[in-house]
Amino acid sequence: MSRFTGSRFTFGVDSFGDITVDETGRPYSDAETIRALVDEGVLAEESGLEFFGLGEHHTAEMPLSAPDLVLGSVAARTSRIHLGSAVTVLSSDDPVRVFQRYSTLDALSNGRAEVILGRGSSKESFPLFGYDLRDYDVLFEEKLQLFAALRSELPVTWEGTTRAALDGQIVVPRTESGSLTTWIGVGGNPASVVRAAKYGLSLMLAIIGGNPARFAKLSELYLKSLEKNGFPERPIGIHSPGHVAVTDEQAIEEYWTYYQTYLLEARYERGFPPITREYYERELEHGSLYVGSPETVAEKIARTMQKLGASRFDLKCGMGPMPHTQLMESIRLFGTEVVPLVRDRLQSR
């Protein structure tokens, strides 16, 4: 019998706010890109999805510097879908302000807010806000410690080296449920997994390349660490990039153009391997790209979730200047066709 029998699975889509283009190939302005994100969030709910996430970035290619404001606009046009960050770069932000912004979103959305905290694989926020990358680890450790204390919604007393101390401080607004839903985004670092378990926070595995099966050990480590720290099991989620079209051939060709362009630029900044068609096809077959027809994508997602013991999967939609019409169709197909197939596969295994 599958360990998933009776489990509640959740599915969502994430965006980093990539500058997209219209049907003629004209790039959207920053403002048009942000307004398009609101339309994507509305479509995600209409397509039956349960989460819409926006990742914080501060670049000309991804001008999504205030995702919580965009999510507030989505909240006003939706009624059911959960809304959150994917991720919030806590290291270069103030934990008090992060808590206040997302507890405000929680109020506006009637309890639908979530926050996914991470150290951030993109470093542009550090110099922008005056932080030294040499303090990368201590910034996240101290700020996460403070954020965990803030989640109690009780008066907070805290002292560290990265911001002013708090002495019995009440932080508002408080949530109606008494606790803001919080995840830790992890890119493969075992220490980060242990840290998430230390605070009893849910784990989001950001798997953007390579065979996802290698993350199974991190899932095991997380569950053991939760038990060691006296916490019950918490959800494990997966965030990975992908694209859905009617056929495998259409999806693969649509995605290849923008995948190649984006990673060619990012390669020099982050040390990615050479971007070849062979590399791309290897990622499609054995790696962490979920690209293809609804049947193909559903089978791969179900297989990955089962291997990692995950109950949530968020598909990172879009890649570089992909036409907005293609991106919207991918969201629609993911919600209306892929997700029902994944649920059926998981429940039958």
C-alpha positions in Angstrom: 0.0 0.0 0.0 1.2 3.5 -0.8 2.4 5.6 2.1 0.3 8.4 0.4 -3.0 6.7 0.9 -5.3 9.2 2.6 -2.8 12.0 2.3 -3.9 15.4 1.2 -1.8 16.5 -1.8 -1.5 20.2 -2.8 -0.3 21.7 -6.0 0.7 25.2 -7.1 2.6 27.3 -9.5 5.4 29.7 -8.8 6.8 32.7 -10.8 10.0 34.7 -10.5 8.4 37.6 -12.4 10.4 37.1 -15.6 10.0 39.8 -18.2 7.7 38.2 -20.8 6.6 39.2 -24.3 3.4 39.6 -26.1 2.2 37.8 -29.2 4.4 39.9 -31.5 7.6 39.4 -29.4 7.5 42.8 -27.8 8.9 42.7 -24.3 6.5 43.7 -21.6 7.4 46.7 -19.4 8.1 46.2 -15.7 4.6 47.4 -15.0 3.0 45.1 -17.6 4.9 42.2 -16.2 3.6 42.9 -12.7 0.0 43.2 -13.9 0.4 40.0 -15.8 1.4 38.2 -12.6 -1.9 39.1 -11.1 -3.7 37.6 -14.1 -1.6 34.4 -13.6 -2.6 34.1 -10.0 -6.3 34.5 -10.9 -5.9 31.8 -13.6 -4.2 29.5 -11.2 -7.3 29.6 -8.9 -9.6 29.2 -11.9 -7.6 26.1 -13.0 -8.1 24.4 -9.6 -4.6 25.0 -8.1 -4.1 25.5 -4.4 -1.1 27.8 -4.3 0.4 30.7 -6.2 3.9 31.8 -5.2 6.1 34.7 -6.2 9.8 34.7 -5.8 11.6 37.9 -4.7 14.1 39.2 -7.3 15.8 42.6 -8.0 17.0 42.4 -11.6 16.0 44.0 -14.9 15.1 40.5 -16.1 12.9 39.8 -13.1 11.6 43.1 -11.6 9.6 41.4 -8.8 11.0 43.2 -5.8 7.8 43.4 -3.8 5.9 40.1 -4.3 3.7 40.6 -1.2 2.1 43.7 -2.8 1.4 41.7 -6.0 -0.1 38.9 -3.9 -2.3 41.4 -2.2 -3.8 42.3 -5.6 -4.3 38.6 -6.4 -6.0 38.1 -3.0 -8.5 40.8 -3.9 -9.5 38.9 -7.1 -9.5 35.4 -5.6 -11.2 33.6 -2.8 -9.6 30.1 -2.3 -6.1 29.8 -3.5 -3.2 30.2 -1.0 -0.7 32.9 -1.7 2.9 33.2 -0.7 6.5 33.9 -1.4 8.8 31.6 -3.4 11.1 32.6 -1.8 11.6 35.6 0.5 15.3 36.3 0.9 15.2 36.6 4.7 19.0 37.2 5.0 18.7 40.7 3.4 15.4 41.6 4.9 14.1 42.5 8.4 12.2 39.6 10.0 9.8 41.9 11.7 8.8 43.6 8.5 8.6 40.2 6.7 6.2 38.9 9.4 4.2 42.1 9.3 3.8 42.1 5.5 2.7 38.5 5.3 0.4 38.6 8.4 -1.2 41.6 6.6 -1.6 39.5 3.5 -3.1 36.8 5.7 -5.7 39.3 6.9 -6.5 40.6 3.4 -6.9 37.0 2.1 -8.8 35.6 5.0 -6.1 33.3 6.2 -4.6 32.2 2.8 -1.1 33.6 3.2 2.1 31.5 3.4 5.8 32.5 3.5 8.7 30.5 2.2 11.9 31.7 3.7 15.3 31.1 2.1 18.9 32.3 2.0 18.5 33.0 -1.7 20.4 31.6 -4.6 20.4 35.1 -6.2 22.7 37.5 -4.4 21.6 40.8 -5.8 19.7 41.8 -2.7 22.8 41.8 -0.5 24.6 44.8 -2.1 21.3 46.5 -2.8 20.4 46.7 0.9 23.9 47.1 2.2 24.7 43.5 3.4 28.0 41.8 3.2 28.0 38.3 1.6 30.7 37.3 4.1 27.9 37.4 6.7 25.7 35.1 4.5 25.3 32.3 7.2 25.0 34.4 10.3 22.4 36.7 8.7 20.1 33.8 7.9 20.6 31.9 11.2 19.9 35.0 13.4 17.0 36.3 11.3 15.4 32.9 11.1 15.7 32.5 14.9 13.9 35.9 15.3 11.2 35.0 12.7 10.5 31.7 14.5 10.0 33.7 17.7 7.7 36.1 15.9 5.5 33.3 14.7 4.4 32.6 18.3 2.6 36.0 18.2 3.5 36.6 21.8 5.7 39.4 23.1 9.2 38.8 21.7 12.5 39.2 23.5 15.5 38.7 21.3 19.1 39.8 20.9 21.6 39.2 18.1 24.2 40.9 16.0 22.3 41.6 12.8 19.6 44.0 14.0 18.4 45.9 17.0 17.3 43.8 20.0 13.7 43.4 21.1 12.5 43.4 24.7 9.0 42.1 25.2 7.9 43.6 21.9 4.4 43.0 20.6 4.4 42.8 16.8 1.2 43.4 14.8 -0.9 42.5 13.0 -1.5 39.1 14.5 -3.1 36.3 12.4 -6.6 35.1 13.1 -5.3 31.5 13.2 -2.6 32.3 15.6 0.3 31.2 13.4 1.6 32.2 10.0 2.1 29.2 7.6 5.9 29.1 7.1 8.2 27.0 5.0 12.0 26.9 4.6 13.2 26.7 1.0 16.3 24.5 0.7 18.5 23.9 -2.3 20.3 20.8 -1.2 22.2 21.8 1.9 21.8 19.2 4.7 22.5 21.9 7.4 19.5 23.9 6.0 17.3 20.8 6.3 18.3 20.3 9.9 17.7 24.0 10.6 14.1 23.8 9.2 13.5 20.8 11.5 15.0 22.6 14.5 12.2 25.2 14.3 9.5 22.7 13.3 8.9 24.5 9.9 7.8 22.8 6.7 10.4 21.9 4.1 10.3 23.1 0.5 13.0 21.4 -1.7 14.0 23.7 -4.5 15.2 21.2 -7.1 16.3 23.0 -10.3 18.6 20.5 -11.9 19.9 16.9 -11.7 18.2 13.7 -10.7 15.6 14.6 -8.0 16.1 11.2 -6.4 19.2 12.4 -4.7 17.1 14.6 -2.5 15.5 11.5 -0.9 18.2 11.5 1.7 17.4 15.0 2.7 13.7 14.1 3.2 14.8 11.3 5.5 17.2 13.6 7.3 14.4 16.1 7.8 11.9 13.6 9.2 14.5 12.2 11.6 15.5 15.7 12.7 11.9 16.7 13.3 11.5 13.7 15.6 14.7 14.4 17.4 13.5 18.0 18.1 10.1 16.7 19.4 8.0 17.9 16.4 5.4 15.8 14.5 5.8 15.2 10.8 5.5 18.3 8.7 4.8 18.6 4.9 7.6 18.2 2.4 7.2 20.2 -0.8 9.0 20.3 -4.1 9.6 23.4 -6.3 10.9 22.6 -9.8 10.7 24.3 -13.3 8.6 23.1 -16.1 6.2 23.7 -19.0 3.1 22.0 -20.2 1.6 22.0 -23.7 -0.8 19.7 -25.6 2.0 17.4 -26.9 5.5 16.5 -25.8 7.0 17.9 -29.0 5.3 21.2 -28.6 6.2 21.7 -25.0 9.9 20.6 -25.5 10.4 23.0 -28.4 8.6 25.9 -26.8 10.6 25.6 -23.6 14.0 25.0 -25.2 14.3 28.4 -26.7 13.9 30.3 -23.5 15.6 27.7 -21.3 18.7 28.0 -23.4 18.7 31.8 -23.4 18.1 32.1 -19.7 20.8 29.6 -18.6 23.3 30.9 -21.1 23.1 34.2 -19.3 23.0 32.7 -15.8 25.8 30.2 -16.5 28.5 32.8 -16.1 27.1 34.1 -12.8 26.3 30.8 -11.1 28.7 28.3 -12.7 26.1 26.3 -14.5 27.4 23.6 -16.9 27.4 24.2 -20.7 23.9 24.5 -22.1 23.5 22.1 -25.0 20.6 20.3 -26.5 22.0 17.1 -25.1 22.1 18.5 -21.6 18.5 19.8 -22.0 17.2 16.4 -23.1 19.1 14.7 -20.3 17.3 17.0 -17.8 14.0 16.2 -19.5 14.6 12.4 -19.2 16.4 12.1 -15.9 16.6 15.5 -14.3 14.3 18.1 -12.7 12.6 19.6 -15.8 8.9 18.8 -15.9 8.3 19.6 -19.6 5.8 17.8 -21.9 2.2 16.8 -22.4 -0.1 16.5 -19.4 0.4 12.8 -19.2 4.2 13.0 -19.4 4.5 15.7 -16.8 2.0 14.0 -14.5 3.9 10.7 -14.5 7.2 12.4 -13.7 5.8 14.5 -10.9 4.0 11.5 -9.3 7.2 9.5 -9.5 9.3 12.3 -7.9 6.8 13.0 -5.1 6.7 9.3 -4.2 10.5 9.0 -4.1 10.8 12.0 -1.9 7.8 11.5 0.3 6.4 14.9 -0.7 2.8 15.9 -0.4 3.1 19.2 -2.3 4.5 20.1 -5.7 4.9 23.7 -7.1 5.7 24.1 -10.7 7.9 27.1 -11.5 6.2 28.4 -14.7 7.8 30.5 -17.3 11.5 30.9 -18.3 13.0 34.1 -19.5 11.0 36.0 -22.2 8.5 33.2 -22.9 5.3 34.6 -24.5 2.7 35.3 -21.9 0.1 33.3 -23.9 2.2 30.2 -23.7 2.8 30.7 -20.0 -0.9 31.1 -19.3 -1.8 28.0 -21.3 0.8 26.0 -19.3 -0.8 27.1 -16.0 -4.2 26.2 -17.3 -3.1 22.7 -18.5 -1.2 22.1 -15.3 -4.2 22.8 -13.1 -6.9 21.3 -15.2 -5.2 18.2 -16.6 -1.8 17.5 -14.9 -2.9 17.7 -11.3 -5.9 15.3 -11.6 -3.6 12.8 -13.2 -1.0 13.1 -10.5 -3.6 12.6 -7.8 -4.8 9.5 -9.5 -1.3 8.0 -9.8 -0.3 8.7 -6.3 -3.5 7.3 -4.8 -3.1 4.1 -6.8 0.5 3.4 -5.8 
